Amino acid sequence: MIDTLPPALGITLAAAVGAIVGSFLNVCIYRLPLQKSVVWPSSACTNCGRELSWYENIPVLSYLALRARCRTCHTPISIRYPLVEALTAAMFALAWWQYGPGALLASRLILGCGLIVLFAIDLEHQLLPNIITLPLIVVGFVFSLFTEPGWLASLVGILVGGGVLFTIAEVYYRVRHEEGLGMGDVKMLAMVGAFLGWKLTLLTLMLASFSGTLIGLALIVSKRGSMKYALPFGTFLALGAAAAASFGPALLEWYLGLM
């Protein structure tokens, strides 16, 4: 029945579901670093603690209707909330358009949701929670039994993703005697490997390293950072993985064509 939906209706419904999922991702982003349950209690103002009414939980629209402030204490509401909801809605719509219903769609959406949460948490807290990365390694490998990239490429992707960053972190520590990469980054790239396979995992690492280097240089040039400034590498891994999942095969084909 889902296959018979008109394309425009399917994309619209996917966006609506994505916005709702994005609202839940906001709960994860806020509560996981605080080691709080993402299920209970229900959503409340982070300042005054008042439980939100249902009409204050409508993705994006409630933020606009409340003019970005709590109805009770008037504390400003972070712009992150509607941004995550809108981004997730767009991701669901684009994924439905690109993949259509099936196991690959589910796999890409689960990976995408994980990347959004990890991006936001690492950007704010420099933390990549195990409760996301470790279970998703297993989930990604299970999906590989039924869809892309296949179980062998997934298994190699896990080993390559985790192994490459672990080796880099270990060498850096032995040479510089200080931590350059956290184990959270290692687990995150292993997670990406489980979903995307080893080729796109290496592409993810290359894109993340390139973008991280550009931002790092920009911070140094603008005198907003130094060589020792701790960049949240997980945010760049998330961006690299999103690009690899969406455009990776075309990028690899283009690159191999040049050779």
C-alpha positions as CSV (number, residue, x, y, z in Angstrom):
1,M,0.0,0.0,0.0
2,I,2.9,2.4,0.8
3,D,4.3,1.7,-2.7
4,T,1.1,3.0,-4.3
5,L,1.2,6.5,-2.6
6,P,1.5,9.4,-5.0
7,P,5.1,10.7,-4.9
8,A,4.1,14.1,-3.5
9,L,1.9,12.6,-0.8
10,G,4.6,10.1,0.2
11,I,7.2,12.9,0.5
12,T,4.9,15.1,2.5
13,L,4.0,12.3,4.9
14,A,7.7,11.4,5.3
15,A,8.5,15.0,6.2
16,A,5.7,15.1,8.8
17,V,7.0,11.9,10.4
18,G,10.5,13.3,10.3
19,A,9.4,16.5,12.1
20,I,7.9,14.3,14.9
21,V,11.0,12.2,15.1
22,G,13.1,15.4,15.2
23,S,11.2,16.5,18.3
24,F,12.3,13.2,19.9
25,L,15.8,13.7,18.8
26,N,15.8,17.1,20.6
27,V,14.9,15.2,23.8
28,C,17.8,12.9,23.2
29,I,20.2,15.8,22.6
30,Y,19.2,17.5,25.8
31,R,18.9,14.6,28.1
32,L,21.5,12.0,27.1
33,P,24.5,14.2,28.2
34,L,22.7,14.7,31.6
35,Q,22.2,10.9,31.8
36,K,18.4,11.3,32.0
37,S,15.7,9.1,30.6
38,V,14.5,10.1,27.2
39,V,11.1,8.5,27.9
40,W,10.1,9.9,31.2
41,P,9.2,12.5,32.4
42,S,7.4,14.2,29.6
43,S,8.8,17.4,28.1
44,A,9.1,20.4,30.3
45,C,10.6,23.9,30.3
46,T,14.3,23.5,31.1
47,N,14.2,26.7,33.3
48,C,10.9,26.7,35.3
49,G,10.2,22.9,34.9
50,R,6.5,23.4,33.8
51,E,5.3,20.4,31.8
52,L,4.5,21.4,28.2
53,S,1.0,21.1,26.8
54,W,0.4,19.1,23.7
55,Y,0.1,22.3,21.6
56,E,3.5,23.4,22.8
57,N,5.1,20.3,21.3
58,I,4.1,20.7,17.7
59,P,7.4,20.6,15.7
60,V,8.5,24.0,14.5
61,L,5.0,25.6,14.7
62,S,5.0,25.8,18.5
63,Y,8.4,27.5,18.5
64,L,7.0,30.1,16.1
65,A,3.7,30.5,17.9
66,L,5.4,31.0,21.3
67,R,7.9,33.4,19.7
68,A,10.8,31.4,21.0
69,R,10.0,31.8,24.6
70,C,8.5,29.7,27.4
71,R,4.8,30.6,27.9
72,T,5.3,30.7,31.7
73,C,8.7,32.1,32.6
74,H,9.5,33.7,29.2
75,T,12.9,32.1,29.0
76,P,14.2,32.0,25.4
77,I,13.9,28.7,23.7
78,S,17.1,27.5,21.9
79,I,17.0,27.8,18.1
80,R,18.3,24.3,18.0
81,Y,14.8,22.8,18.6
82,P,13.2,24.0,15.4
83,L,16.4,23.5,13.4
84,V,16.7,19.8,14.4
85,E,13.0,19.3,13.7
86,A,13.2,21.0,10.3
87,L,16.5,19.2,9.4
88,T,15.0,15.8,10.3
89,A,11.9,16.5,8.3
90,A,14.0,17.4,5.3
91,M,16.1,14.3,5.8
92,F,13.0,12.0,5.9
93,A,11.6,13.7,2.8
94,L,14.8,13.5,0.8
95,A,15.4,9.9,1.9
96,W,11.9,8.8,0.8
97,W,12.5,10.5,-2.6
98,Q,15.9,9.0,-3.1
99,Y,15.4,5.4,-1.8
100,G,11.7,4.8,-1.6
101,P,10.2,2.4,0.9
102,G,12.4,-0.5,2.0
103,A,15.2,-1.7,4.2
104,L,17.7,0.7,2.7
105,L,15.4,3.7,3.6
106,A,15.1,2.5,7.2
107,S,18.9,1.9,7.4
108,R,19.7,5.4,6.1
109,L,17.1,7.1,8.3
110,I,18.4,5.4,11.5
111,L,22.0,6.3,10.6
112,G,20.9,9.9,9.9
113,C,19.0,10.3,13.2
114,G,22.1,9.0,15.0
115,L,24.3,11.4,13.2
116,I,22.1,14.4,14.0
117,V,22.1,13.5,17.7
118,L,25.9,12.9,17.8
119,F,26.6,16.1,15.9
120,A,24.6,18.3,18.3
121,I,25.9,16.6,21.5
122,D,29.5,16.7,20.4
123,L,29.2,20.3,19.3
124,E,27.9,21.4,22.7
125,H,29.5,18.9,25.1
126,Q,32.4,17.3,23.3
127,L,30.8,14.0,24.0
128,L,29.8,11.0,21.8
129,P,27.5,8.8,24.1
130,N,28.1,5.0,24.0
131,I,24.4,4.5,24.3
132,I,24.1,5.7,20.6
133,T,27.3,4.5,19.0
134,L,27.6,1.0,20.3
135,P,24.0,-0.2,19.7
136,L,24.0,1.4,16.2
137,I,27.1,-0.6,15.3
138,V,25.0,-3.8,15.9
139,V,22.0,-2.3,14.1
140,G,24.0,-1.3,11.1
141,F,25.5,-4.7,10.8
142,V,22.1,-6.4,11.0
143,F,20.7,-4.2,8.3
144,S,23.7,-5.2,6.1
145,L,22.4,-8.7,6.1
146,F,19.4,-7.5,4.1
147,T,20.6,-4.4,2.2
148,E,23.6,-2.3,1.3
149,P,26.5,-2.5,1.8
150,G,26.4,-6.3,2.5
151,W,27.6,-8.1,5.6
152,L,31.2,-8.4,4.5
153,A,31.7,-4.8,3.6
154,S,29.9,-3.8,6.8
155,L,32.1,-6.0,8.9
156,V,35.3,-4.7,7.2
157,G,33.8,-1.2,7.6
158,I,33.5,-1.7,11.4
159,L,37.1,-2.9,11.7
160,V,38.5,-0.3,9.3
161,G,36.5,2.6,10.8
162,G,37.4,1.8,14.4
163,G,40.9,0.5,13.6
164,V,42.1,3.5,11.6
165,L,41.1,6.1,14.2
166,F,42.3,4.0,17.0
167,T,45.7,3.7,15.4
168,I,45.9,7.4,14.7
169,A,44.9,8.2,18.3
170,E,47.5,5.7,19.7
171,V,50.3,7.0,17.5
172,Y,49.5,10.6,18.4
173,Y,49.4,9.9,22.1
174,R,52.8,8.1,21.9
175,V,54.4,10.9,19.9
176,R,52.9,13.9,21.6
177,H,52.0,12.3,25.0
178,E,48.6,13.9,25.0
179,E,45.2,12.7,23.7
180,G,44.4,13.8,20.2
181,L,41.3,11.8,19.5
182,G,38.8,10.4,22.0
183,M,37.5,6.8,21.9
184,G,34.1,8.2,21.1
185,D,35.4,9.2,17.7
186,V,36.7,5.6,17.2
187,K,33.3,4.1,18.1
188,M,31.4,6.6,15.9
189,L,33.5,5.8,12.8
190,A,33.0,2.1,13.5
191,M,29.2,2.8,13.6
192,V,29.5,4.6,10.2
193,G,31.4,1.6,8.9
194,A,28.6,-0.8,9.9
195,F,26.0,1.2,7.9
196,L,28.1,2.3,4.9
197,G,30.8,-0.2,4.4
198,W,34.6,0.3,4.3
199,K,34.8,2.4,1.1
200,L,32.4,5.0,2.2
201,T,33.9,5.0,5.7
202,L,37.3,5.9,4.3
203,L,35.5,8.7,2.3
204,T,33.8,9.8,5.5
205,L,37.1,10.1,7.3
206,M,38.7,12.0,4.4
207,L,35.8,14.5,4.2
208,A,35.8,14.9,8.0
209,S,39.5,15.5,8.1
210,F,39.4,18.0,5.2
211,S,36.5,20.0,6.6
212,G,38.0,19.9,10.1
213,T,41.3,21.2,8.8
214,L,39.6,24.0,7.0
215,I,37.7,25.1,10.1
216,G,40.8,24.7,12.3
217,L,42.8,26.9,10.0
218,A,40.0,29.5,9.8
219,L,39.9,29.6,13.6
220,I,43.7,30.1,13.8
221,V,43.7,32.8,11.1
222,S,40.8,34.6,12.8
223,K,42.7,34.3,16.1
224,R,39.7,32.5,17.7
225,G,41.7,29.4,18.3
226,S,45.2,27.9,18.4
227,M,46.9,24.6,17.3
228,K,45.8,23.2,20.7
229,Y,42.2,24.2,20.3
230,A,40.0,21.1,20.7
231,L,37.7,20.7,17.7
232,P,34.8,18.4,18.2
233,F,35.8,15.9,15.5
234,G,32.5,14.0,15.9
235,T,30.7,16.9,14.3
236,F,32.9,16.6,11.2
237,L,32.5,12.8,11.1
238,A,28.7,13.4,11.2
239,L,28.9,15.8,8.2
240,G,31.3,13.5,6.4
241,A,29.1,10.5,6.9
242,A,26.0,12.3,5.8
243,A,27.8,13.4,2.6
244,A,29.2,9.9,2.0
245,A,25.8,8.3,2.4
246,S,24.1,10.8,0.1
247,F,26.7,11.3,-2.6
248,G,29.5,8.9,-1.8
249,P,29.0,6.4,-4.7
250,A,29.0,9.2,-7.2
251,L,32.1,10.8,-5.7
252,L,33.9,7.5,-5.8
253,E,32.9,6.9,-9.4
254,W,34.1,10.4,-10.3
255,Y,37.4,9.9,-8.5
256,L,38.1,6.5,-10.0
257,G,37.2,7.9,-13.4
258,L,40.0,10.5,-13.1
259,M,42.5,7.7,-12.5
